Amino acid sequence: MRIFSGFTMFFYTVVFLAVGCGLIIVALNIIPVDEATNAIEYIYNTLNAQLMVGLVGLLVIIYSLLAVQVTLGNLQREKTIAFENPSGRVTISLSAIEDFIKRTAAYIDDIKELRPNVTANKKGINIINRVVIYSDANIPDATEKMQSILKSKIQEMLGIEEPVNIKVHIAKIISREGRESKAPKVEKRGEKRPLFRGIEY
């Protein structure tokens, strides 16, 4: 697959360079119009040249379609994790794993918010977490605890032995005291509420 990807990059680089150089040559009038016309007439009037140009165009189209198909297939495989059960194949969406990680992180005290990005390849499952952490937390201990919990929970849920690589990026550090209470305000009995600004009833 790496060889195919490298060849694809090289192929499209050569094609784009050729197209770009051709456009620059046309814009700067480097090749006289007569010579360009003669070259086109030669292609039209020579069977071997027609076959060669047509074959090159056909190969470019076939290779482009093949590259698109392979790329789409890779993207589709990267969005799911698959394993075989005795009764059939099972696939799990990576977005489902991301939701599971968010719910699990909600029970970790030192973490305010977590946004995971999950990818999967032959080497295992890779998770990059963007974390909002509280300022009174010990960052090494809190992140190690989070990584350990998430790794064990994911392996237990999926029933896999493949490596689960968990990276943490702390995007923000906030204070616990700075949080606003989301609980609705309870009015005391007998407390007057303003009907309009400056008027009580």
PyMOL commands that set and color helices and strands:
alter all, ss='L'
color gray80, all
select helices_A, chain A and resi 2-28+33-45+47-78+94-105+139-158
alter helices_A, ss='H'
color red, helices_A
select strands_A, chain A and resi 80-85+88-93+111-121+124-134+164-174+194-196+199-200
alter strands_A, ss='S'
color yellow, strands_A
deselect
rebuild
show_as cartoon
